[in-house]
Amino acid sequence: MVDETARAAAYPTGSSLAYALYKLLPNDTDFTLFRPVRTPGLNFAFGGRLEAYHSGLDTADNLDTASLQHHGSYALSLARRFGQMDLSTFKQQGGDDVFFDWLGSNLIVYSARWVVIGEVAATILLLLAVVLSARRVEMRIRSFAAAVGVCLVVLLIIPVTMTAAGWLILRLLDGRMLLGDTPSNSLLLIGLTLLGAAVGCGLVAQFRRRFHLRDLTLAGLAVVLTLSWIAALLLPAGSYVLFWPLLLTTIGLLVVELFRAESSHAQLLGTVAGAGTAILLFAPLGYIFFVFLTLTLPTIAAVGLLLGLFFIIGMPLVYVGAPQPPWRTIVLPLLAAAGIFFALGIQQSRWSAQHPRPDTLVYSLNADDRTAVWASFDKSLDGYTAQFIRGKTPKPQPIPNYLTGLARPVLSGPAPVIDLNAPIVEIKRDEQEGDFHKIHMNVRSQRDAYVTAIRFDPSVKLVSVKVSGRSLSPRPNSAGPIYLCAMGAQGADMELTLHGPSGVSFWVSDRSVGLPTTLRRTPDFIDAPGSDETLACRKYVLGKAGK
């Protein structure tokens, strides 16, 4: 499918690394259901302005028209291509491809079977470069091992420093940190990258007094080769990120050694192709992390790791290109620029109508004792939620009696009781054999709520579930919840097999959209996913306790 996409799409963009990471993640996508039946397909997504995702900002007016046009070009070109093909051929298991876009408009595609072969070739070429270098200039094993240690220090110190600085900034902005690829977050990420570059230049300047450029360059490539082999064996679809910069840099240095060029500038020229390739592969990858994962510590660490890899791949560029001494000419200006970007990013990181603060608020009625609460899943109250949950410093605490048995700590406060018809569970059969319960019941929402939830006590485990005659497979050792959607007036018939104690208890609640209030948010606040819902809960106990 990737081969055909590369041929048919006008501007193909994609990465097999994204597919490899997707397979490692626990979350699903819309395509997950097709995988068990071996139906191949393609996932397309654009992730800009993540703050708008599944929120009131998720409107046609806020769509990026260029991305929408890109989607349309995919749909039209691929429909034309696949519409003229026998689609059954795509079910033939021919192995995965490695693919990535080059300069944003060309898709490089090759079989994953070439990954290990390429690593072997890169290893042979690097060993040849080391042998040629050792024959011309005496190379001591101890000195080379120390140079490897230096490269590892550069590779680790840069992301560690950036992550530590990022942690301080996130703590400083706690409560007003914007979500997504906002201008303020972009400024902060640029500042962190400049900080990492300053640290890298300072480290290289410090170590160049004790190590020859040749040793640092070959040692850096040895480190990258090791990491590239690990990627090739554990994550072959993402191996291209390190392999191509490694291969081109190794070839360049090998040419330098064959022509017996000893100057530092010759080594610099030998690494230009590899360093340029690293920039073209690393920069878009770091940007994708930023867009889809937002400005979080994992994103900062990943960008820092890519920057550290660039420093050891392009060691001659830093070694030769940075004026000596570099402190006043390179390091201090980079630190000053980082400080300026930090200040601008922090100053612009504030809630507004363009970037409203998301919050959560739900109303829940306990139909058993006729009490109600306002609840928020946020860490702290804001100008809107504080109008409902009153108190100087409310502390998060579990309120399972109002959240369908959920024991998660939330901010909450008393609410006026309104007349809501709670969901009804009609028990048709309740049989017990040892620790196993077989229950047949009908669940119905009296107010035609859009979803009804059922959650059993944690001591109860779901063995089998059948809803309206359809069997479902519960997760191992799961106590729910079970969500029933669009049941209609007749409700849903359920047949359950449970493993648990003699007295089985469970919570049932239904949810409707909207809050029982006339207070509305100002433009600088917006409801987050899961907010602005009204719940009606009640508890059922079966078995010896009976109800």
Buried (B, 14 or more C-beta within 10 A) or exposed (E): EBBBBBEBBEBBBBBBBBBBEBEEEEEEEEEEEEEEEEEBEBEEEBBBBBBBEEBBBEEEEEBEEEBEEBBEBBEEBBEEBBEEEEEEEBEEEEEBBBBBBEEEEEBBBEEBEBBBEBBEBBBEBBEBBBEBBBEEEEBEEEBBEBBBEBBBBBBEBBBBBBBBBBEEBBEEBEEEBBBBBBBBBBBBBBBBBBBBBBBBBBBBBEBBEEBBBBBBBBBBBBBBBEBBBEBBEEBBBBBBBBBBBBBBBBBBBBBBBEEEBEEBEBBBBBBBBBBBBBBBBBBBBBBBBBBBBBBBBEBBBBBBBBBBBBBBBBBBBBBBBBEEEBBEEBBEBBBEBBEBBBEBBBEBBEBEEEBBBBBBBBBBBBBEEEBBBBBBBBEBBBEBBBEBBEEEEBEBEBBBBBBBBBEEEBBBBEBEEEEBBBBBBEEEEBEBEEEEBBBBBBBBBBEEBEBBBBBBBEEBBBBEBBBEEEEEEBEEEBBBBBEBEEBEEEBBBBBBBBBBBEBBBBBBBBBBEEBEBEEEBEEBBBBBEEBBBBBBBBBBEBBEEEE
